[in-house]
Amino acid sequence: MENRAMSKRRNSPPKYRHHKASGQAVVTLNGIDHYLGKWNSKASKAEYDRLIGEWLTHGRTVRRTGPDASLTVNELLVAYLCWAKSYY
């Protein structure tokens, strides 16, 4: 019989953790820390549930939001070239 080490369960959601330096709750999704508010508060737990729900809905990926959410590589290069022309 082979002795196997227990591996991390892939189906469990990321943990709700305490960021001691700031006193806030934090969860890490796809390598990005999301601060949720005051540790152990109802608001931070609700934010955790919301983020985990969105994360699961989008196939366990973090969905970008904001003005640059749909920025393509081409648009980024054009913006950089415009900036470079005015700067140099």
C-alpha positions in Angstrom: 0.0 0.0 0.0 1.4 3.4 -1.0 1.5 6.2 1.5 0.1 9.4 0.0 0.2 12.9 1.5 -3.1 14.7 1.9 -3.4 17.3 -0.8 -5.4 20.5 -0.5 -9.0 20.1 -1.5 -9.6 21.9 -4.8 -13.3 22.2 -4.4 -13.3 24.2 -1.1 -13.5 28.0 -1.4 -10.6 30.2 -0.3 -10.5 30.9 3.4 -11.8 34.0 5.2 -8.7 35.2 7.0 -7.6 37.8 9.5 -5.0 40.3 8.3 -3.6 41.2 11.7 -1.6 44.2 10.6 -4.7 46.1 9.4 -7.4 44.4 11.5 -9.3 43.5 8.4 -10.7 40.3 6.9 -9.1 39.2 3.7 -9.6 36.5 1.0 -7.1 35.6 -1.7 -8.7 34.9 -5.1 -6.4 33.9 -8.0 -3.4 35.4 -6.2 -5.1 38.7 -5.5 -5.9 39.8 -1.9 -9.3 41.3 -1.4 -9.8 43.2 1.8 -13.4 42.8 3.1 -13.7 45.2 6.0 -13.3 44.9 9.8 -12.4 41.3 10.8 -15.4 39.2 12.0 -18.0 41.8 11.2 -21.3 41.0 9.5 -20.4 43.4 6.7 -17.0 41.6 6.0 -18.7 38.2 6.0 -21.4 39.4 3.6 -18.6 40.8 1.3 -16.8 37.5 1.5 -20.0 35.6 0.5 -20.6 38.1 -2.4 -17.0 37.8 -3.7 -17.0 34.0 -3.4 -20.3 33.9 -5.2 -19.0 36.0 -8.1 -15.8 34.0 -8.2 -17.7 30.7 -8.5 -20.2 32.2 -11.1 -17.3 33.3 -13.3 -15.6 29.9 -13.3 -13.3 30.5 -10.4 -11.7 33.5 -11.9 -11.7 37.1 -10.8 -13.7 39.4 -13.1 -12.1 42.8 -13.6 -14.3 45.8 -13.3 -13.8 49.5 -13.9 -12.9 51.6 -16.9 -10.1 49.3 -18.1 -12.0 46.0 -17.7 -12.3 45.4 -21.4 -9.0 46.9 -22.5 -7.3 44.9 -25.3 -3.6 44.6 -25.9 -4.0 46.7 -29.0 -5.8 49.5 -27.1 -3.1 49.4 -24.5 -0.4 49.8 -27.1 -2.2 52.7 -28.8 -2.6 54.4 -25.5 1.1 53.9 -24.7 2.2 55.2 -28.1 0.1 58.4 -27.6 1.6 58.9 -24.2 5.1 58.3 -25.5 4.7 60.8 -28.4 3.7 63.5 -26.0 6.3 62.6 -23.4 9.3 62.3 -25.6 
